[in-house]
């Protein structure tokens, strides 16, 4: 749940950035120029979003094993101490 909630935070941050960047575009000489600038802006920010999501998953993958091993060691220590019924 925490992992997926973090993905949502990343997405919301990039959505906010995209909205602000699109609002900042301002006037253009033609609709085609405005559309081209909006497209380039969207592609740039969505690309950063995708990289941020992939980097988060990469880091989480590295950390997952250490977290699960720490939890297993803790549970085994409690079982050995007689504090937790297996």
Chimera marker file (.cmm) of the C-alpha trace (Angstrom):
<marker_set name="trace">
<marker id="1" x="0.000" y="0.000" z="0.000" r="1" g="1" b="0" radius="0.5"/>
<marker id="2" x="2.806" y="2.393" z="0.941" r="1" g="1" b="0" radius="0.5"/>
<marker id="3" x="4.592" y="1.619" z="-2.310" r="1" g="1" b="0" radius="0.5"/>
<marker id="4" x="1.553" y="2.391" z="-4.459" r="1" g="1" b="0" radius="0.5"/>
<marker id="5" x="0.761" y="5.526" z="-2.457" r="1" g="1" b="0" radius="0.5"/>
<marker id="6" x="4.277" y="6.745" z="-3.243" r="1" g="1" b="0" radius="0.5"/>
<marker id="7" x="3.584" y="6.248" z="-6.955" r="1" g="1" b="0" radius="0.5"/>
<marker id="8" x="0.470" y="8.397" z="-6.554" r="1" g="1" b="0" radius="0.5"/>
<marker id="9" x="2.514" y="11.164" z="-4.896" r="1" g="1" b="0" radius="0.5"/>
<marker id="10" x="5.031" y="11.099" z="-7.753" r="1" g="1" b="0" radius="0.5"/>
<marker id="11" x="2.204" y="11.291" z="-10.300" r="1" g="1" b="0" radius="0.5"/>
<marker id="12" x="0.452" y="14.149" z="-8.500" r="1" g="1" b="0" radius="0.5"/>
<marker id="13" x="3.673" y="16.146" z="-8.274" r="1" g="1" b="0" radius="0.5"/>
<marker id="14" x="4.317" y="15.778" z="-11.994" r="1" g="1" b="0" radius="0.5"/>
<marker id="15" x="0.684" y="16.557" z="-12.828" r="1" g="1" b="0" radius="0.5"/>
<marker id="16" x="0.977" y="19.785" z="-10.845" r="1" g="1" b="0" radius="0.5"/>
<marker id="17" x="4.223" y="20.632" z="-12.630" r="1" g="1" b="0" radius="0.5"/>
<marker id="18" x="2.615" y="19.903" z="-16.010" r="1" g="1" b="0" radius="0.5"/>
<marker id="19" x="-0.397" y="22.071" z="-15.244" r="1" g="1" b="0" radius="0.5"/>
<marker id="20" x="1.814" y="24.989" z="-14.182" r="1" g="1" b="0" radius="0.5"/>
<marker id="21" x="4.055" y="24.633" z="-17.238" r="1" g="1" b="0" radius="0.5"/>
<marker id="22" x="1.096" y="24.540" z="-19.620" r="1" g="1" b="0" radius="0.5"/>
<marker id="23" x="-0.461" y="27.614" z="-18.000" r="1" g="1" b="0" radius="0.5"/>
<marker id="24" x="2.857" y="29.450" z="-18.364" r="1" g="1" b="0" radius="0.5"/>
<marker id="25" x="3.047" y="28.916" z="-22.120" r="1" g="1" b="0" radius="0.5"/>
<marker id="26" x="1.180" y="32.110" z="-22.864" r="1" g="1" b="0" radius="0.5"/>
<marker id="27" x="0.194" y="33.428" z="-26.258" r="1" g="1" b="0" radius="0.5"/>
<marker id="28" x="1.506" y="32.156" z="-29.563" r="1" g="1" b="0" radius="0.5"/>
<marker id="29" x="1.145" y="33.501" z="-33.076" r="1" g="1" b="0" radius="0.5"/>
<marker id="30" x="-0.901" y="30.513" z="-34.230" r="1" g="1" b="0" radius="0.5"/>
<marker id="31" x="-2.883" y="27.641" z="-32.779" r="1" g="1" b="0" radius="0.5"/>
<marker id="32" x="-0.367" y="25.265" z="-34.361" r="1" g="1" b="0" radius="0.5"/>
<marker id="33" x="2.504" y="26.974" z="-32.551" r="1" g="1" b="0" radius="0.5"/>
<marker id="34" x="0.618" y="26.807" z="-29.254" r="1" g="1" b="0" radius="0.5"/>
<marker id="35" x="-0.188" y="23.133" z="-29.814" r="1" g="1" b="0" radius="0.5"/>
<marker id="36" x="3.430" y="22.346" z="-30.663" r="1" g="1" b="0" radius="0.5"/>
<marker id="37" x="4.691" y="24.088" z="-27.536" r="1" g="1" b="0" radius="0.5"/>
<marker id="38" x="2.083" y="22.341" z="-25.383" r="1" g="1" b="0" radius="0.5"/>
<marker id="39" x="3.021" y="18.985" z="-26.887" r="1" g="1" b="0" radius="0.5"/>
<marker id="40" x="6.749" y="19.528" z="-26.309" r="1" g="1" b="0" radius="0.5"/>
<marker id="41" x="6.110" y="20.669" z="-22.738" r="1" g="1" b="0" radius="0.5"/>
<marker id="42" x="3.874" y="17.674" z="-22.037" r="1" g="1" b="0" radius="0.5"/>
<marker id="43" x="6.359" y="15.207" z="-23.534" r="1" g="1" b="0" radius="0.5"/>
<marker id="44" x="9.228" y="16.683" z="-21.513" r="1" g="1" b="0" radius="0.5"/>
<marker id="45" x="7.377" y="16.534" z="-18.182" r="1" g="1" b="0" radius="0.5"/>
<marker id="46" x="5.770" y="13.139" z="-18.830" r="1" g="1" b="0" radius="0.5"/>
<marker id="47" x="9.200" y="11.760" z="-19.694" r="1" g="1" b="0" radius="0.5"/>
<marker id="48" x="10.532" y="13.032" z="-16.344" r="1" g="1" b="0" radius="0.5"/>
<marker id="49" x="7.482" y="11.486" z="-14.661" r="1" g="1" b="0" radius="0.5"/>
<marker id="50" x="8.172" y="8.095" z="-16.243" r="1" g="1" b="0" radius="0.5"/>
<marker id="51" x="11.832" y="8.252" z="-15.219" r="1" g="1" b="0" radius="0.5"/>
<marker id="52" x="10.881" y="9.199" z="-11.646" r="1" g="1" b="0" radius="0.5"/>
<marker id="53" x="8.443" y="6.271" z="-11.412" r="1" g="1" b="0" radius="0.5"/>
<marker id="54" x="11.041" y="3.836" z="-12.798" r="1" g="1" b="0" radius="0.5"/>
<marker id="55" x="13.731" y="5.160" z="-10.438" r="1" g="1" b="0" radius="0.5"/>
<marker id="56" x="11.382" y="4.779" z="-7.477" r="1" g="1" b="0" radius="0.5"/>
<marker id="57" x="10.696" y="1.150" z="-8.453" r="1" g="1" b="0" radius="0.5"/>
<marker id="58" x="14.430" y="0.500" z="-8.905" r="1" g="1" b="0" radius="0.5"/>
<marker id="59" x="15.225" y="1.836" z="-5.445" r="1" g="1" b="0" radius="0.5"/>
<marker id="60" x="12.271" y="0.039" z="-3.883" r="1" g="1" b="0" radius="0.5"/>
<marker id="61" x="13.420" y="-3.226" z="-5.451" r="1" g="1" b="0" radius="0.5"/>
<marker id="62" x="16.821" y="-2.845" z="-3.843" r="1" g="1" b="0" radius="0.5"/>
<marker id="63" x="15.335" y="-1.962" z="-0.464" r="1" g="1" b="0" radius="0.5"/>
<marker id="64" x="12.624" y="-4.634" z="-0.500" r="1" g="1" b="0" radius="0.5"/>
<marker id="65" x="14.963" y="-7.539" z="0.111" r="1" g="1" b="0" radius="0.5"/>
<marker id="66" x="16.652" y="-5.876" z="3.075" r="1" g="1" b="0" radius="0.5"/>
<marker id="67" x="13.259" y="-4.968" z="4.608" r="1" g="1" b="0" radius="0.5"/>
<marker id="68" x="11.874" y="-8.492" z="4.254" r="1" g="1" b="0" radius="0.5"/>
<marker id="69" x="15.052" y="-10.053" z="5.635" r="1" g="1" b="0" radius="0.5"/>
<marker id="70" x="14.987" y="-7.684" z="8.619" r="1" g="1" b="0" radius="0.5"/>
<marker id="71" x="11.351" y="-8.623" z="9.287" r="1" g="1" b="0" radius="0.5"/>
<marker id="72" x="12.106" y="-12.339" z="9.037" r="1" g="1" b="0" radius="0.5"/>
<marker id="73" x="15.073" y="-12.033" z="11.423" r="1" g="1" b="0" radius="0.5"/>
<marker id="74" x="12.910" y="-10.126" z="13.890" r="1" g="1" b="0" radius="0.5"/>
<marker id="75" x="10.162" y="-12.766" z="13.727" r="1" g="1" b="0" radius="0.5"/>
<marker id="76" x="12.670" y="-15.588" z="14.178" r="1" g="1" b="0" radius="0.5"/>
<marker id="77" x="14.222" y="-13.839" z="17.175" r="1" g="1" b="0" radius="0.5"/>
<marker id="78" x="10.775" y="-13.500" z="18.761" r="1" g="1" b="0" radius="0.5"/>
<marker id="79" x="10.001" y="-17.162" z="18.100" r="1" g="1" b="0" radius="0.5"/>
<marker id="80" x="13.354" y="-18.183" z="19.605" r="1" g="1" b="0" radius="0.5"/>
<marker id="81" x="12.641" y="-16.013" z="22.640" r="1" g="1" b="0" radius="0.5"/>
<marker id="82" x="9.260" y="-17.704" z="23.093" r="1" g="1" b="0" radius="0.5"/>
<marker id="83" x="7.387" y="-14.450" z="22.619" r="1" g="1" b="0" radius="0.5"/>
<marker id="84" x="5.646" y="-15.437" z="19.412" r="1" g="1" b="0" radius="0.5"/>
<marker id="85" x="3.991" y="-18.715" z="18.667" r="1" g="1" b="0" radius="0.5"/>
<marker id="86" x="5.068" y="-19.944" z="15.228" r="1" g="1" b="0" radius="0.5"/>
<link id1="1" id2="2" r="1" g="1" b="0" radius="0.2"/>
<link id1="2" id2="3" r="1" g="1" b="0" radius="0.2"/>
<link id1="3" id2="4" r="1" g="1" b="0" radius="0.2"/>
<link id1="4" id2="5" r="1" g="1" b="0" radius="0.2"/>
<link id1="5" id2="6" r="1" g="1" b="0" radius="0.2"/>
<link id1="6" id2="7" r="1" g="1" b="0" radius="0.2"/>
<link id1="7" id2="8" r="1" g="1" b="0" radius="0.2"/>
<link id1="8" id2="9" r="1" g="1" b="0" radius="0.2"/>
<link id1="9" id2="10" r="1" g="1" b="0" radius="0.2"/>
<link id1="10" id2="11" r="1" g="1" b="0" radius="0.2"/>
<link id1="11" id2="12" r="1" g="1" b="0" radius="0.2"/>
<link id1="12" id2="13" r="1" g="1" b="0" radius="0.2"/>
<link id1="13" id2="14" r="1" g="1" b="0" radius="0.2"/>
<link id1="14" id2="15" r="1" g="1" b="0" radius="0.2"/>
<link id1="15" id2="16" r="1" g="1" b="0" radius="0.2"/>
<link id1="16" id2="17" r="1" g="1" b="0" radius="0.2"/>
<link id1="17" id2="18" r="1" g="1" b="0" radius="0.2"/>
<link id1="18" id2="19" r="1" g="1" b="0" radius="0.2"/>
<link id1="19" id2="20" r="1" g="1" b="0" radius="0.2"/>
<link id1="20" id2="21" r="1" g="1" b="0" radius="0.2"/>
<link id1="21" id2="22" r="1" g="1" b="0" radius="0.2"/>
<link id1="22" id2="23" r="1" g="1" b="0" radius="0.2"/>
<link id1="23" id2="24" r="1" g="1" b="0" radius="0.2"/>
<link id1="24" id2="25" r="1" g="1" b="0" radius="0.2"/>
<link id1="25" id2="26" r="1" g="1" b="0" radius="0.2"/>
<link id1="26" id2="27" r="1" g="1" b="0" radius="0.2"/>
<link id1="27" id2="28" r="1" g="1" b="0" radius="0.2"/>
<link id1="28" id2="29" r="1" g="1" b="0" radius="0.2"/>
<link id1="29" id2="30" r="1" g="1" b="0" radius="0.2"/>
<link id1="30" id2="31" r="1" g="1" b="0" radius="0.2"/>
<link id1="31" id2="32" r="1" g="1" b="0" radius="0.2"/>
<link id1="32" id2="33" r="1" g="1" b="0" radius="0.2"/>
<link id1="33" id2="34" r="1" g="1" b="0" radius="0.2"/>
<link id1="34" id2="35" r="1" g="1" b="0" radius="0.2"/>
<link id1="35" id2="36" r="1" g="1" b="0" radius="0.2"/>
<link id1="36" id2="37" r="1" g="1" b="0" radius="0.2"/>
<link id1="37" id2="38" r="1" g="1" b="0" radius="0.2"/>
<link id1="38" id2="39" r="1" g="1" b="0" radius="0.2"/>
<link id1="39" id2="40" r="1" g="1" b="0" radius="0.2"/>
<link id1="40" id2="41" r="1" g="1" b="0" radius="0.2"/>
<link id1="41" id2="42" r="1" g="1" b="0" radius="0.2"/>
<link id1="42" id2="43" r="1" g="1" b="0" radius="0.2"/>
<link id1="43" id2="44" r="1" g="1" b="0" radius="0.2"/>
<link id1="44" id2="45" r="1" g="1" b="0" radius="0.2"/>
<link id1="45" id2="46" r="1" g="1" b="0" radius="0.2"/>
<link id1="46" id2="47" r="1" g="1" b="0" radius="0.2"/>
<link id1="47" id2="48" r="1" g="1" b="0" radius="0.2"/>
<link id1="48" id2="49" r="1" g="1" b="0" radius="0.2"/>
<link id1="49" id2="50" r="1" g="1" b="0" radius="0.2"/>
<link id1="50" id2="51" r="1" g="1" b="0" radius="0.2"/>
<link id1="51" id2="52" r="1" g="1" b="0" radius="0.2"/>
<link id1="52" id2="53" r="1" g="1" b="0" radius="0.2"/>
<link id1="53" id2="54" r="1" g="1" b="0" radius="0.2"/>
<link id1="54" id2="55" r="1" g="1" b="0" radius="0.2"/>
<link id1="55" id2="56" r="1" g="1" b="0" radius="0.2"/>
<link id1="56" id2="57" r="1" g="1" b="0" radius="0.2"/>
<link id1="57" id2="58" r="1" g="1" b="0" radius="0.2"/>
<link id1="58" id2="59" r="1" g="1" b="0" radius="0.2"/>
<link id1="59" id2="60" r="1" g="1" b="0" radius="0.2"/>
<link id1="60" id2="61" r="1" g="1" b="0" radius="0.2"/>
<link id1="61" id2="62" r="1" g="1" b="0" radius="0.2"/>
<link id1="62" id2="63" r="1" g="1" b="0" radius="0.2"/>
<link id1="63" id2="64" r="1" g="1" b="0" radius="0.2"/>
<link id1="64" id2="65" r="1" g="1" b="0" radius="0.2"/>
<link id1="65" id2="66" r="1" g="1" b="0" radius="0.2"/>
<link id1="66" id2="67" r="1" g="1" b="0" radius="0.2"/>
<link id1="67" id2="68" r="1" g="1" b="0" radius="0.2"/>
<link id1="68" id2="69" r="1" g="1" b="0" radius="0.2"/>
<link id1="69" id2="70" r="1" g="1" b="0" radius="0.2"/>
<link id1="70" id2="71" r="1" g="1" b="0" radius="0.2"/>
<link id1="71" id2="72" r="1" g="1" b="0" radius="0.2"/>
<link id1="72" id2="73" r="1" g="1" b="0" radius="0.2"/>
<link id1="73" id2="74" r="1" g="1" b="0" radius="0.2"/>
<link id1="74" id2="75" r="1" g="1" b="0" radius="0.2"/>
<link id1="75" id2="76" r="1" g="1" b="0" radius="0.2"/>
<link id1="76" id2="77" r="1" g="1" b="0" radius="0.2"/>
<link id1="77" id2="78" r="1" g="1" b="0" radius="0.2"/>
<link id1="78" id2="79" r="1" g="1" b="0" radius="0.2"/>
<link id1="79" id2="80" r="1" g="1" b="0" radius="0.2"/>
<link id1="80" id2="81" r="1" g="1" b="0" radius="0.2"/>
<link id1="81" id2="82" r="1" g="1" b="0" radius="0.2"/>
<link id1="82" id2="83" r="1" g="1" b="0" radius="0.2"/>
<link id1="83" id2="84" r="1" g="1" b="0" radius="0.2"/>
<link id1="84" id2="85" r="1" g="1" b="0" radius="0.2"/>
<link id1="85" id2="86" r="1" g="1" b="0" radius="0.2"/>
</marker_set>
